[in-house]
Amino acid sequence: MDPTPTVSSALADAARVGPFFEIGTNPAEEADPTWRPFRDLVEDPEPLRARIAHVRTVLGGADAVEERVAASIALQGLAARLVSGPLAVAVLHGLVPAVTADALQWRVSMTGPWPLWLASPGPASTPLPDVLVDELLAPLIGAVRARVGVSAKVLWGNVASSVAGAKRVLAADRPVSAGAAARVAAEILDHPALAGAGDRLPAAPPDVGWSFRRRSCCLYYRVPGGGTCGDCVLTSPRAGAPRSARPRS
């Protein structure tokens, strides 16, 4: 660990974990006019509408996939991008980057997750759970629900699942930090907005510290050829062995 890390160097280190952990800080990106502040994503209806439509097309098209299913999957992808990098920075370097709605930038990509860039990387003055949930995730969920009739419980479950997934990936990539990853991820999940989204259970491999089971379903099983995830409420009942679930027509 760098004994005197900057937010920029910490984010660069986190990006090495994987593409969902990447938040760029290169000042040369300022010359690219396609970057937009996160605030635009929740205030301008068009980008989210277009992203949900794109995900719906990728999953099978409007005739095969409900709009609320596409909205759920789109939100989960965005949430994973938003939580992974800051979580890794907090775990690996003890820093909370100021990923505010004005400083954090995004741009459209049609071939994968939307890239993120932090125009002025610096430390936040509030705890990581509040930065992520209050500044980014709660407004994003509100914006999705203003456009598509999808359950808030589903969307918050997607966020919680993304936190647990980021913890697992980070622990696998940096085993020495697995305990810290479990602690920081648990702090995020303890935020009031996420407290009812799932349960932390005794760790089962490959998890360290705890395993996660959500109390909702992301609806991917309603996609043609889709299924359920390992932490889904449909396949992991609270009090016993896993059960199978048939997709509902």
Salt bridges, closest charged atoms under 4 A:
ASP13 OD1 - ARG16 NH1 3.15
ASP13 OD2 - HIS93 NE2 2.76
ASP13 OD1 - ARG174 NH2 3.04
GLU29 OE1 - ARG107 NH1 3.40
ASP32 OD2 - ARG107 NH1 2.33
ASP40 OD2 - ARG36 NE 3.39
GLU43 OE2 - ARG39 NH1 3.89
ASP44 OD2 - ARG36 NH2 2.89
GLU46 OE2 - ARG49 NH2 2.62
GLU66 OE1 - ARG68 NE 3.00
GLU66 OE2 - ARG222 NE 2.49
ASP102 OD1 - ARG39 NE 2.76
ASP130 OD1 - HIS191 NE2 3.73
ASP134 OD1 - HIS191 NE2 3.19
ASP173 OD2 - ARG174 NE 2.86
GLU187 OE2 - ARG183 NH1 3.23
ASP190 OD1 - ARG200 NH2 3.18
ASP199 OD1 - ARG215 NH2 2.60
ASP199 OD2 - ARG238 NE 3.88
ASP207 OD1 - LYS167 NZ 3.78
ASP207 OD1 - ARG168 NE 2.85
